[in-house]
Amino acid sequence: MSCWMPGCPALSMCRGIAALPITCLERAKDLKTRLSILLHKPELGHKTGSSSKLQLGSRRRDSSQEVLEWRESFDQLLKSKSGVNAFHTFLKTEFSEENLDFWLACEDFKKTRSKTKLASKANRIFEEFVQNEAPREVNIDHETREITRKNLSGATSACFNEAQAKTRTLMEKDSYPRFLKSASYQDMTRQAASRGSSKRSHT
């Protein structure tokens, strides 16, 4: 059958066949993209989920170990961010959180490099925690308070060292032992011990 005549069925068929590879290619590309997305999503989801579970498990193990380490020494507690948070929460129940806040403010103060900022921060800390009738006055003796006041005239990163040390000793000897005996910490240690025994039973 000749294909030169207009409207010839053979001509239409030829045109259809000629067009087919392009259409198929486009559809195949589209299908490939969709399949690729569908196939990879579960894989990624599975990997991410597994990774998240592993990381979460690791964090739980670390935090469990940390909780038990807090009772080893006051230093261990202060080294742990979550330990400091837990201790701060406990001190709030005793209305004595200003001692820890002052200690933390001093730690931050020591990291200040700018002399201008050092002087302004020193005055702010002194006014908030150290001076008589300060809004959040810490429990230090008169002599230490006066030494700190004199240190402000030539503020250095060490100007609160004595007051900070006195506050730290007070917390270590007074608040810290009560924190270890508190219901909240006892509950945390039970949970930590439980997670530890659960982990051993699965190994």
Secondary structure, DSSP 4 states (H G I P E B T S, - for coil): --S-STT-HHHHHHHHHHHHHHHHHHHHHHHHHHHHHHHHHHHHHHHHHHHHHHHHHHHHHHHHHHHHHTTT-HHHHHH-HHHHHHHHHHHHHTT-HHHHHHHHHHHHHHT---HHHHHHHHHHHIIIIISTT-TT-----HHHHHHHHHHGGG--TTTTHHHHHHHHHHIIIIIHHHHHHSHHHHHHHHHHHHHHHHHHHT-
